[in-house]
């Protein structure tokens, strides 16, 4: 049992050292000058009490010596002036340090937050996509971001704690002059006061840690009530009262748990205050006894009582700040743990072959999403020749989008291999491979930025190539819309800013398609790129796309099988497996799953077109 306790103490000590070293590195990296200034202000601000102790002791003792003398006022003033100046100077320096320290801490916090947030953002971008499928990841990310916002409080706390610690040393020295026994008692009595405060705050931190999942749910319902994207449906279906009730339910749960934690911490702090009152009573008695016995001068007794009168303030500051730092320590542990998650993508490897010579081969590939029991893709084997256009067809949940993500290297197969010109994709540098590919995802991003940036993000190194941006926009068909804006490609898109212009769903999709066209990629993937368009507009998009992508390897995902006829081959997926493959005519002649689904869609389009008097697109 003792060995186990020793191991726990050793592990905790290593954690404290690791986190202290990390925070120190962050602060020094942000500004070594501000960090040193805060440290010196705190140390010397506390040591000014030593000057006060000396000045008051000498002042009282000198008064007793000069009592009854008939010296002139000027002579007495000259004798006491240095003592008065020392006392006043010490108090002024304390006030100066207390006034300037919060401003320095706030400025250092701003600089340090940039460093920490940058580390967090870089880490989240370097993690494999599988990490974002985990609730534990989001909980750790939420805790990491939240605790970084508390750094300013910690910086102020460190300064105040150092100052209070130095002041306690001065008080210890003052009591030591009264007797060694009293000094030992003073130190031992401080232990339970600090212990009860640390224990109470540890309980509070534990509750905050456990509440992260509930806070995320609370935040979700709050966003539903205030988010623009959900505003229309909330009003249409009159969901307001239901959403507010759900939000209040989670909020009440959080408040109840915090209330229970506060009650237990209040009890522990009462025990700590009781220990402090006993300490103060004994110390005041010791000072009086030493004065009566003559073991301490009157100046020493008065100065000690003066400092003991401020002991409660110092102990309160020390325990509060120390408790705050302990609370931050327990909360901050998640930051290094998050930054050390060993799930990063490869940062090197074999350069991606470009252009393709042998093509792409899936060799018995299976994939299961983290936390899911069944595979999304199972035992896929096929070969895509260079420059071939492949259409991925199948019902919802068949695995089409997952296949695209695997091919882009955003997910890794749980079984089997993906070969690029005979090289395992797992051995290829991810950044090198993705530079050869472009994609329009089903859930594409609507960047609340300029039209130029929305398109130029396809290859950010060429973001300012206005001619190329306009060419990509023309190819997708969005150029006429952007061209009529007052600032053309410098116009902000979306609704986030007053001067911005919003687009329709179909227009946003064309912007996303332009982003893919902007990159000179050998592999193009379109995952439902025209879902917001009608069937005729979609067919035109695919037709234009097939012309632009001549000579490139292409994967097209679409629920509307009419567009699949533009592909060289069609892969029909069912339940994560490759059920059928071949050209459009071959699969119709096969009269299988594809033919049945195509027949249903064709019949529906023919009926709709007959009603509206339109001609079916062949």
PyMOL commands that set and color helices and strands:
alter all, ss='L'
color gray80, all
select helices_A, chain A and resi 2-66+73-126+129-133+135-148+151-176+180-210+212-226+228-236+240-293+298-309+311-339+400-407+425-427+430-434+451-462+466-476+479-483+488-490+505-518+535-548+561-566+584-590+593-612
alter helices_A, ss='H'
color red, helices_A
select strands_A, chain A and resi 360-367+377-384+389-393+415-420+423-424+437-440+523-527+553-557+569-574+577-582
alter strands_A, ss='S'
color yellow, strands_A
deselect
rebuild
show_as cartoon
